[in-house]
Amino acid sequence: MGSRRKGRELVLTLLYREEFSDDKNIKRAIENIIRLDTERTKSNTADFAEDLFRGVLANREVIDKLLGEYLEHWEINRVAVIDKSIMKMAIYEILFRDDIPDVVSIDEAVDLAKKYSTENSGGFVNGILDRIRKDKKKILKSINE
């Protein structure tokens, strides 16, 4: 497994945990990333995961609003927490990480959904994220206004 895939799985664990916890201590969460990363000396997994986690949290309002807008016919509170966490991470990558191709972010999110959620989650996640990818320029313009 690649270091970025492993980093995404670490962040997914933390985002999922955050949904059910009143502990919003980012420093403790970052320490958990490092502790969970057993290959720290072999890769930059923890650094990538920390950047990703901080980025999702720093842009949470924009990401949550956007996700709500793109969930046609769905209420955000009815979407599985694991699927929301996966999509939040991918939305952050698509909108704010120029070093990761959008299609890679979507493919990684779909793979995570297939691995950790239901059999239908991959298609659901793909559909939402692909629409966001297609509207990326419009979305970024509205964010920067």
C-alpha positions as CSV (number, residue, x, y, z in Angstrom):
1,M,0.0,0.0,0.0
2,G,1.3,3.4,-0.9
3,S,2.1,6.0,1.7
4,R,-0.6,8.4,0.5
5,R,-3.2,5.6,0.5
6,K,-2.2,4.8,4.1
7,G,-2.2,8.5,5.0
8,R,-5.8,8.8,3.6
9,E,-6.8,5.8,5.7
10,L,-5.3,7.4,8.8
11,V,-7.2,10.7,8.1
12,L,-10.4,8.7,7.5
13,T,-10.1,7.1,10.9
14,L,-9.6,10.6,12.5
15,L,-12.5,12.2,10.6
16,Y,-14.8,9.4,11.4
17,R,-13.8,9.5,15.1
18,E,-14.3,13.3,15.1
19,E,-18.0,12.8,14.0
20,F,-18.7,10.9,17.3
21,S,-16.4,12.7,19.7
22,D,-16.6,16.0,21.5
23,D,-12.8,15.9,21.7
24,K,-11.8,18.5,19.1
25,N,-8.2,18.6,20.2
26,I,-6.2,18.8,16.9
27,K,-2.9,18.3,18.6
28,R,-4.0,15.0,20.0
29,A,-5.4,14.0,16.7
30,I,-2.1,14.7,15.0
31,E,-0.3,12.7,17.6
32,N,-2.7,9.9,16.8
33,I,-1.7,10.1,13.2
34,I,1.9,9.8,14.0
35,R,1.3,7.0,16.5
36,L,-0.9,5.1,14.0
37,D,1.8,5.4,11.3
38,T,4.0,2.4,12.0
39,E,6.2,3.1,8.9
40,R,7.1,6.6,10.0
41,T,10.8,6.1,9.2
42,K,10.1,4.6,5.8
43,S,7.7,7.1,4.3
44,N,6.2,10.5,4.6
45,T,2.8,9.0,5.5
46,A,2.4,11.0,8.7
47,D,3.4,14.3,7.1
48,F,0.9,13.8,4.2
49,A,-1.8,12.7,6.7
50,E,-1.2,15.7,9.0
51,D,-1.4,18.1,6.0
52,L,-4.6,16.4,4.7
53,F,-6.3,16.4,8.1
54,R,-5.4,20.0,8.9
55,G,-6.6,21.0,5.5
56,V,-10.0,19.3,5.8
57,L,-10.5,20.9,9.2
58,A,-9.4,24.4,8.1
59,N,-11.8,24.3,5.2
60,R,-14.6,22.4,7.0
61,E,-17.3,25.1,6.5
62,V,-16.7,25.4,2.7
63,I,-16.5,21.6,2.3
64,D,-19.7,20.9,4.4
65,K,-21.7,23.5,2.5
66,L,-20.5,22.3,-0.9
67,L,-21.2,18.7,0.0
68,G,-24.7,19.6,1.2
69,E,-25.4,21.4,-2.1
70,Y,-24.2,18.4,-4.2
71,L,-26.2,15.8,-2.3
72,E,-29.3,16.2,-4.4
73,H,-32.3,14.3,-3.0
74,W,-30.3,13.5,0.2
75,E,-30.1,15.1,3.5
76,I,-26.5,15.3,4.7
77,N,-27.4,13.8,8.1
78,R,-28.8,10.7,6.3
79,V,-25.5,10.0,4.5
80,A,-23.3,7.4,6.2
81,V,-20.6,9.0,8.3
82,I,-17.9,7.0,6.6
83,D,-19.1,8.2,3.2
84,K,-19.2,11.8,4.3
85,S,-15.7,11.5,5.8
86,I,-14.4,10.0,2.6
87,M,-16.0,12.7,0.4
88,K,-14.8,15.6,2.7
89,M,-11.2,14.4,2.3
90,A,-11.6,14.1,-1.5
91,I,-13.3,17.4,-1.8
92,Y,-10.4,19.1,0.0
93,E,-7.9,17.4,-2.3
94,I,-9.9,18.4,-5.4
95,L,-10.3,22.0,-4.5
96,F,-7.2,22.8,-2.5
97,R,-4.4,20.4,-3.5
98,D,-2.9,21.1,-6.9
99,D,-0.2,18.4,-6.3
100,I,-2.9,15.6,-6.6
101,P,-4.7,15.1,-9.8
102,D,-8.5,15.2,-9.3
103,V,-9.0,11.8,-10.9
104,V,-6.6,10.3,-8.4
105,S,-8.5,11.9,-5.5
106,I,-11.7,10.5,-6.8
107,D,-10.3,7.0,-7.5
108,E,-8.8,6.9,-4.0
109,A,-12.1,8.0,-2.5
110,V,-14.0,5.3,-4.4
111,D,-11.6,2.6,-3.3
112,L,-11.9,3.7,0.3
113,A,-15.7,3.7,0.0
114,K,-15.7,0.2,-1.5
115,K,-13.3,-1.0,1.2
116,Y,-14.9,0.6,4.3
117,S,-18.6,1.2,3.4
118,T,-21.4,-0.5,1.6
119,E,-21.3,-2.1,-1.9
120,N,-23.2,0.9,-3.3
121,S,-21.0,3.5,-1.7
122,G,-18.3,3.5,-4.4
123,G,-20.8,4.6,-7.1
124,F,-22.5,7.2,-4.8
125,V,-19.1,8.7,-3.8
126,N,-17.9,8.7,-7.4
127,G,-21.1,10.5,-8.7
128,I,-20.9,13.3,-6.1
129,L,-17.2,13.9,-6.5
130,D,-17.2,13.8,-10.3
131,R,-19.9,16.5,-10.4
132,I,-17.7,18.6,-8.0
133,R,-14.7,18.0,-10.2
134,K,-16.6,19.1,-13.3
135,D,-17.7,22.3,-11.5
136,K,-14.3,23.0,-9.9
137,K,-13.6,26.3,-11.7
138,K,-17.1,27.7,-10.8
139,I,-16.7,26.5,-7.2
140,L,-13.3,28.0,-6.8
141,K,-14.4,31.3,-8.3
142,S,-17.3,31.5,-5.8
143,I,-15.0,30.6,-2.9
144,N,-12.6,33.4,-3.9
145,E,-15.2,36.1,-4.3
